Amino acid sequence: MSNEHVTGHDEIRSEAVRLGQLIVDEGLPIRVIGGMAVWLRCPSVREPPYERDYADLDFVASSRNRRAVADFFEHAGYVPERMFNAIHGRDRLNFAHPTGRWTVDVVFDELRMSHKLDLRGRLTGPSPTVDLADLLLTKLQIWEINNKDLGDVVCVMADHPLRITQTPRRGAVLATDDPDAIDVRRITSLCASDWGLCHTVQRNLGRARDFAAQGRPAAADVDPLKQIATLLAAIDEAPKTLGWRSRARLGERVRWYETPEEVRH
């Protein structure tokens, strides 16, 4: 591996830290998503066997602040792709590093891939990334998930404990908020109302379990296999909505996920 290659990827990681800190310091409703968000939150992804390279930076932002979002990245030194932004600006913005070494892609309010993940009102807090449950869902909702995304799922599950909030009806004490824990209730509530998302998430957790069994993250604080089993059980046990049960009767006879075209920069 060349020194130039190593330096380039060190630079994008340093840039993710810089931009993340600026976002938090300025109190902007912008948060890092994607692989770099996992890198920012998970020590396990920084070491073999899950260490990998990153080619771009991805963010989600509130649509109420479109002008402020554009201004932020321009003031941070990025060059807007004006034609792209003029066409797609209602849903997303794209910026280029001044040297062209990587791009910044910003989506507004929600992530639409195989399923829709609504992030309105969830873009604040002490971390420069989205909430850990949301970060996990951005990966688990991908029907055609690849090994890089599976590795990211494993590392999130290995580096952060699950926070399970049960209802008082079942005799449990409500858990306190912990930004370094994965909010199981966030995941189960979304899965309980959307059979398609639930089916994809369960399938991908199973694949992540098999992936983790091939090699435990070197820096893991908790056992990802046990955490995956716990999360699968919580999803299975959560009471489902009428809409979920109605859609479940159709099963895979009707497609339950989207295959959006990749937006070209």
N, C-alpha and C positions, 0 to 999 in steps of 0.2 A: 504494500500500500504506500503510495507516494506521500511525501510531507505536505504537498499542496492539497491532496484529498483530505488528510487528517485536519489540516488547518481550516479548510473550508467548512467542514462539519462542526468543528469546534466553534467557528464563528456563528453559525446559525443557532447553536445552542446558547451561546452568550447573548445573541440578539433576542432570543425568546425570553431570557431572564430580564434583559433591559426593558423590552417592551412591556412585559408583565408587570414589572415594578412601576413603570410610568403609569400604566392603567390604574393600578391600585392607588398610587399616590394622588392621582388626579380625580379619583372617584368616578371613573367613567363606566357606564354599563356595557363594557366590552370584556369578553373572556376568551382565553385560549382554549381551543379544542384540538382534536386530532392527535397524531403521534407525539408532537412536541408537548402537548398538555400532559400526556402520560409520562414523558421524560421529566417534566418539571415536578411531578408529584410522586414518582416511583423510583427509588434507588435500584430496584431489581432490573429495570430496563437499561441501566447504565453499565451492566456487566454481562459477560457471557453467561448463559447461552442466548439471552434475549436482547443483547445490545445490537443496535442497528443504526443505519444512516437516515438522515431526514433531508427532504428536498425542498420543502416549503413550510410556510407558517399559516395556520388556519385559525380564524376567530369567529365568534358569534357576537352580535351587538344588537342593541335595542333600535328598532326602526324610528323611534321617537327622536333619536339623536343622529340622524344620517349626516347632517352637516358637520356636527362635532366629531363624528367618526372619521369622515374624510379629512378634516383639518388635523386630527390627531396623527394620522399616518403620514400626511404630507409634512407636518412639522417634525416628525420623527425621521424624515429624510427619504421617504418613499415616493415613487413617481406614479401618479394615477394612470391607469390604462383608460384613457378618456373615451375611446369608442366603446369598449366593453362596458364601462360604467354608465355611459349614456343609454345603452341598450338594456342592460340588466340591473341598473341601479336601484330599482324598486325592491329587488330581492337580495342583491349581493353587489359587492365592490371588489375590484382587483387592483393591486398595486405591485410595482416592481422595485426590487432593491436597485439603488442607483448604478450598481455594477452589473446588474442582471443576473446575479448569482442565485437568487431565489425570488419567489413571489409571495405576496400576502393575499389571501383570499378571505373575505369577510361575508358571512351570511347574516341576514337580519331575522331575529325573533325565533326562528325554528330551523331545524336541520331536516331536510327532506332527502332521504335516500331510499332504502327499501321500505321504510316507514317514516312517519312524521313524528318528530320529537319537538314539542312546543317548549321553548325556553323563556317565554315572556315572564318577567318578574323574578327570574332566577339568575340574574347577571350582576349581582353585587356580592359583597362579602370579603373576607380577608385574603382569599386566594386569587391569583391571577387567572386560574382556570375555572371552568364550570365545576359545579358540585360533583363529588366523586360518583354518586349514583348516576347523574346525567352523563358524566364522562364514560362510565361503563356502558350505559345504554347507547351512546353514539357508536360504540363498537358492536354491541350485541344485536343491534337492529339491522345489521348488514346481512342480507340473505346469502350473497355470494362472498362470504367472509374469507380472507386469505390468512396465511400464516403470520404475517406481521400483525394483523389485528387480533388474531388469537393470542399471540405472544403478549400484546398489550393488555388483553383481558386477564391473562394469567398474572401479569405483574401487578395490576391494580388489586386483584384478589389476594395476592401474596403480601402486599405491603400495607394494606389497610384492613382493619377489622370491620366486620359487619355490625351495624347498629340496628337491632331489632326492637321495634316499638310495638308492643302488644296492647290490646285494649284492656282497660280495667275489668271488663266483663269476664275476662279469662284469668283474672287474679294477678296480673302483671303490674309492675311498677313502670311508669312511663320513663323512658330513657331521656337523658339530657342531650342537647345538640352537641355534636362533635364534628368539626369540619374535616378532621382526619379519619373519619369513619364513613362507611358506605351505608346510606340510609335505605334499608331494605323496604320500608314502607313506600318510598317513592317508586321503587321498581315494581313492587307487587300491585300498587294501586293502578299504575298504567297498564300492566299486563292483565289485571282483572277486568278491565273494561274494553280490551281490544284483543280478540282472539288471535288475529293475525300477528300482531306484535308479540304476544305471548308465545305463540308457536315458534316464531323465529328466535326469540330470546332463549327458550328452553332448548331448542336444537343447538344453538351456538354455545350455550353453557356446557352441553354434553360434549361438543367438539373441543372446547377449552379444557375440560376435564381430561380428555384423552391426550391432548397436547401437553398439559402439565405433567401427566404421568410419565412422559418421555424424558423430562428433565426439570427438576425443581429449581426455581430461581435461586441464585447463589446467595442473595442478600435478603431472602424472605424472612419476614417477622412472624408470619402465621402460615398455616398449611393451606395452600390454595385449593387442594382437593377437598378438604373438609368444608372450606368456605363455599365452594361451588355446590356441594351437596346440601348445605344448609340453605343456600339461596334457592336452589331448585325446590326444596321441600316447602319453603315459604311461599313461593309462587304457586305451587300446586295446592296448598292449603287455603290460600286467600279466597274469600267468598267472591264469586264471579257475578257480573251483571247479567241482566236478561239478554242484552245485546250480545254479550260474549257467548252465552249458552246457545242462542239462536244461530250465531255464526259457526259455532263449533260443530253443529249438526251437518253443515255443508263440508267441513273439513277441507282437504286438499282438492276436492272436486272443482273448486273455484279458487283462482289465484288470490293469494292473500298478501302479496308484497309487490312493490313497484320496481321497475328496472329503468330508472331515469338515465337519460343520456348524459354523458360527461360534458360539462360546459367547457368549451375550448377557450383558453386564454388568448 
